[in-house]
Amino acid sequence: MLPRFLSSSRHAAPFRTVRLLAETLAVVAIGIVAGVVVNQLKASEDRFSVTRDYFKTAKPVDASKAEDVFQFIEHAEMMDVFQSSAYEVGQCIFIDARNDVAFAEKHIPGSYQLDHYFADRYLTDLLPVCAEAERIVVYCNGGKCEDSKLATMDLIENGILADKIFVYLGGVEAWSEDGLPFERGERLSGDITYGDE
């Protein structure tokens, strides 16, 4: 098609070039207008914003002082907390630091959610609950997942006392390996499953 376009008469070539350029600009303009309209139709917290930090990370922590910032909870102690009366009455809470899809698929029963990358969506409702709790356990997938540490930093930076926050490094992986209960859907949905069902 390109050779035919270039071989056309001298008078038609400039007209075709201008027409092609005009069509390209029209498609780009329509795309921009459609994008702006769709963005405005979204909920305010989901809209694209040039001022929003889409690549937030936790403030750097000196590796030599990491133990001063993060407290860790082992799997056996996590089981004790889960079975305690403090958990039943809300004095101890769990926070799932994974995204919406992972949380809806399965989370430790009764867990709240705090996706660090969209922390503003959760903190308004979560901070008062954390302030009242005596102990907060934050978890993510486990293994090399760092989301629980990032969520912990979000809580600390928003005034929650670091000495009552614990990071469960085993996370969903360790919980699942033991065949322990998970809740599907929203918090307190009552839809319980076990392990990898």
Secondary structure, DSSP 8 states (H G I E B T S, - for coil): -HHHHHHS-TTHHHHHHHHHHHHHHHHHHHHHHHHHHHHHHS-GGGS--TTS-TT-------GGGHHHH--EE-HHHHHHHHTSHHHHTTSEEEEE-S-HHHHHH-BSTT-EE--GGGTHHHHHHHHHHHHH-SEEEEE-S-TT--HHHHHHHHHHHTT--GGGEEEETTHHHHHHHTT-EEEESSTT--EEEETT-
